[in-house]
Amino acid sequence: MAPPRFLADEMVGRLARYLRFAGCDTLYARGLTDEEIVDLARREYRIVLTRDRALADRAERCVLLRSPTLAEQWKAVRAACPEVPAGVDFVRCTECNGELEAHAVLPGDSRPSGVPWDRVDRGLPLFRCARCGHVYWEGSHTTHIRAQLARWSEETAP
């Protein structure tokens, strides 16, 4: 079963990024009115994620998040939608929600700074966002996020 599609309001932007780490198609509703959020969620069959009770009351499908902490928000989403993956999957860009593609580095390609090119040259896979071009790889940050998601998901399990 595919993970659900989400629409996160401005109050839960960090949660949107973590859901994208897990491979969930998660739009971030920056600058949208409540009416626009409700309409977009209905048209694209998305679940609204919010801490705003008035918005939650208007949305057809919604998870009202009561806690301001990321860990508790993650647990609430997993409790409401247990099909949300508990691990990191290089599928979605955490910046723009675009789809990631395996990125082969060819001789002569530009090499943006910050990428561990010595490890890439030895076979470390790279992923690039088809929409914004952001580059991803398995590193210490990914390991940390993976451990957090696993811990939070275990704490959610029945």
N, CA and C of each residue as an Amber inpcrd file, in Angstrom:
protein
   474
   0.8500000  -1.1820000   0.0000000   0.0000000   0.0000000   0.0000000
   0.8950000   1.2450000   0.0000000   0.5830000   2.1970000  -0.8580000
   1.3410000   3.4380000  -0.9420000   1.0530000   4.3120000   0.2730000
   2.0660000   5.0540000   0.7260000   1.8110000   5.9710000   1.8460000
   0.8070000   7.0380000   1.4400000   0.0710000   7.5670000   2.3970000
  -0.8820000   8.6260000   2.0770000  -0.1550000   9.8890000   1.6240000
  -0.8910000  10.7610000   0.9690000  -0.3630000  12.0460000   0.5250000
  -0.8280000  13.1040000   1.5220000   0.0850000  14.0000000   1.8710000
  -0.2010000  14.9930000   2.9120000  -0.0980000  16.4100000   2.3830000
  -0.7290000  17.3130000   3.1340000  -0.6040000  18.7450000   2.9320000
  -0.3980000  19.3470000   4.3180000   0.8270000  19.7770000   4.5970000
   1.1790000  20.3170000   5.9100000   1.0440000  21.8320000   5.9020000
   0.3810000  22.3750000   6.9160000   0.2670000  23.8290000   6.9790000
   1.5610000  24.4240000   7.5500000   1.6060000  25.7550000   7.6280000
   2.8390000  26.4320000   8.0330000   3.2720000  26.1300000   9.4640000
   2.3800000  25.6190000  10.2730000   2.7230000  25.3300000  11.6620000
   3.5460000  24.0450000  11.8120000   3.6110000  23.2250000  10.7750000
   4.2860000  21.9270000  10.8840000   5.2560000  21.6840000   9.7190000
   6.0350000  22.6990000   9.3940000   6.9890000  22.5970000   8.2970000
   8.0670000  21.5500000   8.5100000   8.5900000  21.4330000   9.7300000
   9.6230000  20.4140000   9.9980000   9.0560000  19.0130000   9.8200000
   7.8280000  18.8060000  10.2390000   7.1860000  17.5080000  10.0670000
   7.0860000  17.1700000   8.5820000   6.7700000  18.1590000   7.7480000
   6.6900000  17.9280000   6.3000000   8.0220000  17.4010000   5.7790000
   9.1250000  17.9870000   6.2090000  10.4550000  17.5380000   5.7680000
  10.7110000  16.0940000   6.1940000  10.3400000  15.7280000   7.4180000
  10.5800000  14.3660000   7.8960000   9.7040000  13.3620000   7.1560000
   8.4870000  13.7420000   6.8290000   7.6400000  12.8480000   6.0410000
   8.2340000  12.6450000   4.6520000   8.8410000  13.6890000   4.1000000
   9.5210000  13.5510000   2.8130000  10.7300000  12.6360000   2.9400000
  11.4720000  12.7230000   4.0430000  12.5840000  11.7850000   4.2850000
  12.0780000  10.3480000   4.1910000  10.8740000  10.1130000   4.6980000
  10.2990000   8.7690000   4.7150000   9.6770000   8.3770000   3.3710000
   9.7100000   9.2900000   2.4190000   9.1950000   8.9800000   1.0900000
   7.7600000   9.4000000   0.8440000   7.1600000  10.1270000   1.7770000
   5.7670000  10.5530000   1.6240000   5.6650000  11.8240000   0.7940000
   4.7380000  11.8340000  -0.1370000   4.4260000  13.0030000  -0.9490000
   3.7430000  14.0030000  -0.0240000   4.4880000  15.0500000   0.3710000
   4.0030000  15.9990000   1.3640000   4.2010000  17.4310000   0.8910000
   3.1090000  18.0880000   0.5530000   3.1720000  19.4960000   0.1810000
   3.2360000  20.3450000   1.4390000   3.8910000  21.4890000   1.3300000
   3.9810000  22.4430000   2.4230000   3.1980000  23.6780000   2.0150000
   2.1800000  24.0270000   2.7760000   1.2270000  25.0700000   2.4060000
   1.6970000  26.4570000   2.8380000   2.8840000  26.8470000   2.4230000
   3.4150000  28.1640000   2.7800000   2.6350000  29.2440000   2.0300000
   2.0960000  30.2030000   2.7950000   1.4240000  31.3490000   2.2010000
   0.0040000  31.1030000   1.7280000  -0.5550000  29.9390000   2.0020000
  -1.9280000  29.6510000   1.5690000  -2.9210000  29.9690000   2.6840000
  -4.1010000  30.4070000   2.3020000  -5.1730000  30.6140000   3.2740000
  -5.7590000  29.2570000   3.6570000  -6.5300000  29.2460000   4.7310000
  -7.2070000  28.0110000   5.1260000  -8.1000000  27.5020000   4.0000000
  -8.8040000  28.4090000   3.3470000  -9.6870000  28.0170000   2.2520000
  -8.8940000  27.3620000   1.1140000  -7.7430000  27.9270000   0.7890000
  -6.9050000  27.3620000  -0.2740000  -6.3620000  25.9900000   0.1240000
  -6.0080000  25.8310000   1.3920000  -5.5060000  24.5460000   1.8850000
  -6.5970000  23.4840000   1.7750000  -7.7940000  23.8020000   2.2300000
  -8.9120000  22.8620000   2.1800000  -9.2230000  22.4780000   0.7370000
  -9.2240000  23.4610000  -0.1530000  -9.5260000  23.2040000  -1.5630000
  -8.4420000  22.3340000  -2.2020000  -7.1810000  22.6610000  -1.9700000
  -6.0780000  21.8760000  -2.5430000  -6.0870000  20.4440000  -2.0140000
  -6.3100000  20.2840000  -0.7210000  -6.3610000  18.9390000  -0.1300000
  -7.4920000  18.1210000  -0.7350000  -8.6280000  18.7350000  -0.9520000
  -9.7720000  18.0360000  -1.5430000  -9.4700000  17.6350000  -2.9870000
  -8.9260000  18.5780000  -3.7820000  -8.6420000  18.3060000  -5.2020000
  -7.5820000  17.2230000  -5.3910000  -6.5700000  17.2170000  -4.5120000
  -5.4690000  16.2670000  -4.6710000  -5.5600000  15.0760000  -3.7180000
  -6.6740000  14.9530000  -3.0460000  -6.9260000  13.8600000  -2.1100000
  -5.7580000  13.6990000  -1.1280000  -5.5120000  14.7880000  -0.3960000
  -4.4280000  14.8340000   0.5920000  -5.0100000  14.9660000   1.9920000
  -4.2660000  14.4760000   2.9460000  -4.6210000  14.6090000   4.3570000
  -3.9370000  15.8690000   4.8830000  -4.7180000  16.7590000   5.4650000
  -4.1780000  17.9930000   6.0260000  -3.5370000  17.6880000   7.3780000
  -2.3520000  18.2260000   7.5770000  -1.6490000  18.1340000   8.8580000
  -1.5730000  19.5430000   9.4330000  -2.1140000  19.7230000  10.6160000
  -2.1820000  21.0610000  11.1870000  -2.2740000  21.0160000  12.7040000
  -1.9450000  22.1640000  13.3250000  -2.1850000  22.3480000  14.7520000
  -3.3560000  23.3180000  14.9580000  -3.9420000  23.7670000  13.8630000
  -5.0180000  24.7530000  13.8630000  -6.3800000  24.0370000  13.9030000
  -7.0560000  24.1460000  15.0260000  -8.3410000  23.4480000  15.2090000
  -9.3890000  23.9210000  14.1970000  -9.4360000  25.2080000  13.8950000
 -10.4320000  25.7250000  12.9410000 -10.1860000  25.1400000  11.5490000
  -8.9220000  25.0510000  11.1340000  -8.5950000  24.4450000   9.8420000
  -8.9630000  22.9590000   9.8620000  -8.6290000  22.2850000  10.9370000
  -8.9300000  20.8510000  11.0530000 -10.4310000  20.5950000  10.9390000
 -11.2370000  21.4820000  11.5060000 -12.6910000  21.3220000  11.4420000
 -13.2240000  21.4780000  10.0200000 -12.5190000  22.2330000   9.1880000
 -12.9800000  22.4840000   7.8120000 -12.5010000  21.4270000   6.8220000
 -11.4050000  20.7570000   7.1190000 -10.8220000  19.7960000   6.1780000
 -11.5820000  18.4720000   6.2230000 -11.7400000  17.8480000   5.0530000
 -12.4210000  16.5460000   4.9810000 -11.5960000  15.4600000   5.6500000
 -10.2990000  15.4480000   5.3590000  -9.3770000  14.4590000   5.9410000
  -8.2510000  15.2380000   6.6000000  -8.0600000  15.0040000   7.8970000
  -7.1120000  15.8200000   8.6390000  -6.5580000  15.0600000   9.8330000
  -5.3130000  15.3670000  10.1850000  -4.7490000  14.9300000  11.4570000
  -4.4620000  16.2080000  12.2310000  -5.1920000  16.4100000  13.3170000
  -4.9790000  17.5640000  14.1820000  -3.8550000  17.2050000  15.1470000
  -2.7710000  17.9420000  15.0570000  -1.5890000  17.6770000  15.8720000
  -1.6250000  18.5700000  17.1040000  -1.6190000  17.9560000  18.2520000
  -1.7710000  18.7190000  19.4900000  -0.4460000  19.1890000  20.0690000
   0.6370000  18.5270000  19.7340000   1.9350000  18.8500000  20.3200000
   2.7740000  19.7280000  19.3870000   3.5590000  20.6300000  19.9550000
   4.4780000  21.4220000  19.1330000   5.7880000  20.6850000  18.8200000
   6.0160000  19.5230000  19.4490000   7.2910000  18.8300000  19.2490000
   7.2260000  17.8870000  18.0540000   8.3140000  17.8540000  17.3150000
   8.3880000  17.0280000  16.1170000   8.1550000  15.5550000  16.4260000
   8.7670000  15.0450000  17.4760000   8.6160000  13.6190000  17.8200000
   7.1530000  13.2650000  18.0630000   6.4480000  14.0770000  18.8190000
   5.0400000  13.8040000  19.1180000   4.1700000  13.9590000  17.8700000
   4.5150000  14.9110000  17.0020000   3.7810000  15.0660000  15.7520000
   3.9560000  13.8300000  14.8730000   5.2000000  13.3360000  14.7830000
   5.4740000  12.1190000  13.9970000   4.6400000  10.9580000  14.5240000
   4.6280000  10.7920000  15.8440000   3.8830000   9.6940000  16.4550000
   2.3800000   9.8220000  16.1680000   1.8590000  11.0410000  16.1980000
   0.4340000  11.2480000  15.9300000   0.0960000  10.8960000  14.4810000
   0.9650000  11.2650000  13.5480000   0.7180000  10.9310000  12.1420000
   0.7930000   9.4230000  11.9460000   1.7940000   8.7730000  12.5420000
   1.9220000   7.3030000  12.4110000   0.7500000   6.5890000  13.0770000
   0.2290000   7.1240000  14.1680000  -0.9310000   6.5030000  14.8200000
  -2.1650000   6.6160000  13.9210000  -2.3230000   7.7620000  13.2610000
  -3.4720000   7.9690000  12.3830000  -3.2990000   7.2640000  11.0390000
  -2.0450000   7.1410000  10.5950000  -1.7390000   6.5640000   9.2770000
  -0.5810000   5.5800000   9.4270000  -0.8440000   4.3690000   9.9350000
   0.2470000   3.4220000  10.2080000   1.0120000   2.9840000   8.9650000
   0.4830000   3.2490000   7.7790000   1.1950000   2.8800000   6.5540000
   2.3380000   3.8400000   6.2240000   2.4890000   4.9250000   6.9910000
   3.6240000   5.8360000   6.7830000   4.9040000   5.0620000   7.0950000
   5.8570000   5.0390000   6.1500000   7.1040000   4.2990000   6.3730000
   7.8610000   4.8320000   7.5920000   8.5810000   3.9430000   8.2430000
   9.3250000   4.3140000   9.4380000  10.7960000   4.5790000   9.1510000
  11.1960000   4.5320000   7.8900000  12.6070000   4.7110000   7.5700000
  12.8320000   5.7590000   6.5160000  14.1070000   6.0590000   6.2840000
  14.4970000   7.0270000   5.2620000  14.5240000   6.3310000   3.9130000
  13.9170000   6.9850000   2.9350000  13.8800000   6.4450000   1.5800000
  14.1970000   7.6040000   0.6340000  15.1750000   7.4390000  -0.2220000
  15.5550000   8.5180000  -1.1390000  14.5850000   8.5690000  -2.3170000
  13.3900000   9.1030000  -2.0420000  12.3240000   9.1890000  -3.0320000
  11.8950000  10.6420000  -3.2390000  11.8380000  11.4270000  -2.1610000
  11.3300000  12.7990000  -2.2050000  12.3980000  13.7930000  -1.7540000
  12.4140000  14.9320000  -2.4050000  13.2890000  16.0250000  -2.0030000
  12.7230000  16.6560000  -0.7390000  13.5680000  16.8350000   0.2690000
  13.0870000  17.4390000   1.5050000  12.8940000  18.9410000   1.3560000
  13.4640000  19.5250000   0.3030000  13.3390000  20.9610000   0.0730000
  12.0430000  21.3170000  -0.6520000  11.7340000  20.5950000  -1.7530000
  10.6190000  21.0170000  -2.6140000   9.5790000  19.9210000  -2.8620000
   9.7770000  18.7210000  -2.3370000   8.8780000  17.5830000  -2.5190000
   8.9810000  16.9630000  -3.9150000   9.9550000  17.3980000  -4.7140000
  10.1570000  16.8030000  -6.0290000  10.6160000  15.3620000  -5.9060000
  10.5560000  14.6250000  -7.0020000  10.9930000  13.2290000  -6.9970000
  12.5090000  13.1600000  -7.1810000  13.1360000  12.2450000  -6.4220000
  14.5790000  12.0490000  -6.5340000  14.8760000  10.9750000  -7.5630000
  15.9950000  11.1520000  -8.2530000  16.4670000  10.1870000  -9.2400000
  17.8830000   9.7880000  -8.8600000  18.2490000   8.5400000  -9.1400000
  19.6430000   8.1400000  -8.9780000  20.4580000   9.0360000  -9.9060000
  21.5760000   9.5310000  -9.4110000  22.3500000  10.5060000 -10.1750000
  23.7370000   9.9420000 -10.4590000  23.9900000   9.6600000 -11.7110000
  25.3130000   9.1860000 -12.1270000  26.1860000  10.4060000 -12.4110000
  27.3890000  10.3980000 -11.8590000  28.3360000  11.4800000 -12.0840000
  29.2360000  11.0850000 -13.2390000  29.2120000  11.9040000 -14.2580000
  30.0070000  11.6210000 -15.4500000  31.2650000  12.4870000 -15.4530000
  32.3270000  12.0160000 -16.1090000  33.5300000  12.8470000 -16.2050000
  33.1740000  14.2040000 -16.8150000  33.6930000  15.2490000 -16.2250000
  33.4170000  16.5900000 -16.7140000  32.2280000  17.2520000 -16.0490000
  31.4210000  16.4920000 -15.2920000  30.2960000  17.0970000 -14.5760000
  30.8200000  18.0540000 -13.5140000  30.0500000  19.0950000 -13.2440000
  30.4160000  19.9880000 -12.1410000  30.2390000  19.2210000 -10.8310000
  31.0510000  19.5740000  -9.8700000  31.0210000  18.8970000  -8.5720000
  30.7130000  19.9160000  -7.4810000  29.4350000  20.0200000  -7.0940000
  29.0830000  21.0000000  -6.0650000  29.8150000  20.7160000  -4.7520000
  30.1390000  21.7880000  -4.0320000  30.8280000  21.6250000  -2.7510000
  29.9000000  20.9710000  -1.7390000  30.4980000  20.3340000  -0.7430000
  29.7410000  19.6870000   0.3220000  29.4620000  18.2230000   0.1000000
  29.5870000  17.7510000  -1.1310000  29.3530000  16.3430000  -1.4500000
  30.6520000  15.5770000  -1.1770000  30.5780000  14.4230000  -0.5100000
  31.8010000  13.6410000  -0.2240000  32.3070000  12.9290000  -1.4840000
  32.9510000  13.6820000  -2.3690000  33.3230000  13.1610000  -3.6840000
  34.2560000  11.9630000  -3.6040000  35.1060000  11.8890000  -2.5860000
  35.9750000  10.7150000  -2.4560000  35.1350000   9.4510000  -2.2690000
  34.0570000   9.5430000  -1.4900000  33.1650000   8.3880000  -1.2800000
  32.3180000   8.1050000  -2.5150000  31.9050000   9.1630000  -3.2210000
  31.1320000   8.9860000  -4.4580000  31.9800000   8.2550000  -5.4860000
  33.2430000   8.6460000  -5.5820000  34.1520000   8.0040000  -6.5370000
  34.3550000   6.5210000  -6.2210000  34.1100000   6.1340000  -4.9560000
  34.2240000   4.7240000  -4.5530000  32.8800000   4.0060000  -4.5660000
  31.8390000   4.6540000  -5.0860000  30.5670000   3.9560000  -5.2500000
  29.4070000   4.4450000  -4.4170000  29.5820000   5.4790000  -3.5880000
  28.4590000   6.0080000  -2.8050000  27.4060000   6.5630000  -3.7630000
  26.1650000   6.0630000  -3.6950000  25.1360000   6.5640000  -4.6210000
  24.7170000   7.9960000  -4.2870000  24.4550000   8.7350000  -5.3330000
  23.9130000  10.0810000  -5.2060000  22.4990000  10.0890000  -5.7620000
  21.6870000  10.9750000  -5.2220000  20.3220000  11.1770000  -5.6990000
  20.1510000  12.6700000  -5.9340000  19.4520000  13.0150000  -7.0050000
  19.2500000  14.4190000  -7.3570000  17.7670000  14.6660000  -7.5710000
  17.3070000  15.8100000  -7.0610000  15.9100000  16.1850000  -7.2440000
  15.6940000  16.6020000  -8.6930000  14.6980000  15.9900000  -9.3270000
  14.3760000  16.3000000 -10.7160000  13.8200000  17.7180000 -10.8510000
  13.2820000  18.2730000  -9.7720000  12.6730000  19.6080000  -9.8310000
  13.6690000  20.7160000  -9.4990000  14.3520000  20.6270000  -8.3560000
  15.2070000  21.7440000  -7.9160000  16.7010000  21.4580000  -8.0170000
  17.0750000  20.1910000  -8.2720000  18.4800000  19.8550000  -8.4450000
  19.2480000  19.5760000  -7.1650000  18.6050000  19.6410000  -5.9980000
  19.2910000  19.3610000  -4.7330000  19.8480000  17.9320000  -4.7600000
  21.0650000  17.7520000  -4.2280000  21.7440000  16.4550000  -4.2560000
  21.7170000  15.8290000  -2.8610000  21.4610000  14.5210000  -2.8140000
  21.3940000  13.7490000  -1.5610000  22.3150000  12.5470000  -1.6330000
  22.7920000  12.0910000  -0.4640000  23.5920000  10.8830000  -0.3510000
  23.4510000  10.3490000   1.0670000  23.7910000   9.1020000   1.2250000
  23.7450000   8.4510000   2.5440000  24.9300000   8.9580000   3.3590000
  24.6350000   9.6570000   4.4370000  25.6940000  10.2030000   5.2860000
  25.2810000  10.1620000   6.7440000  26.0400000  10.8550000   7.5880000
  25.7730000  10.8280000   9.0280000  24.4140000  11.4630000   9.3480000
  24.0150000  12.4820000   8.5990000  22.7060000  13.1010000   8.8300000
  21.5900000  12.0940000   8.5590000  21.7350000  11.3280000   7.4780000
  20.7470000  10.3080000   7.1360000  20.6840000   9.2460000   8.2270000
  21.8400000   8.8390000   8.7240000  21.8940000   7.8440000   9.7960000
  21.1600000   8.3540000  11.0310000  21.3660000   9.6210000  11.3690000
  20.7020000  10.2250000  12.5310000  19.1820000  10.2750000  12.3330000
  18.7400000  10.7300000  11.1620000  17.2990000  10.8130000  10.8620000
  16.6840000   9.4150000  10.8970000  17.3680000   8.4460000  10.2890000
  16.8800000   7.0660000  10.2670000  16.6760000   6.5390000  11.7010000
  17.6240000   6.8030000  12.5960000  17.5180000   6.3500000  13.9890000
  16.3530000   7.0390000  14.7030000  16.1830000   8.3410000  14.4590000
  15.0630000   9.0640000  15.0780000  13.7220000   8.4840000  14.6280000
  13.5670000   8.3080000  13.3250000  12.2910000   7.7970000  12.8110000
  11.9920000   6.4040000  13.3520000  13.0160000   5.5680000  13.4240000
  12.8180000   4.2120000  13.9560000  12.3880000   4.2720000  15.4230000
  13.0510000   5.1080000  16.1960000  12.7260000   5.2310000  17.6350000
  11.3040000   5.7620000  17.8030000  10.9730000   6.8390000  17.0970000
   9.6370000   7.4100000  17.2250000   8.5700000   6.4400000  16.7610000
   8.8510000   5.6840000  15.7060000   7.8680000   4.7310000  15.1690000
   7.6710000   3.5740000  16.1250000   8.7300000   3.1040000  16.7690000
   8.5910000   2.0330000  17.7750000   7.7280000   2.5040000  18.9290000
   7.8930000   3.7600000  19.3260000   7.1160000   4.3030000  20.4340000
   5.6460000   4.4620000  20.0550000   5.3510000   4.4740000  18.7540000
   3.9710000   4.6130000  18.2660000   3.2910000   3.2580000  18.1580000
   4.0760000   2.2040000  17.9340000   3.5200000   0.8670000  17.6700000
   2.6380000   0.4230000  18.8280000   1.5570000  -0.3140000  18.5110000
   0.6240000  -0.7720000  19.5500000   1.2630000  -1.8190000  20.4580000
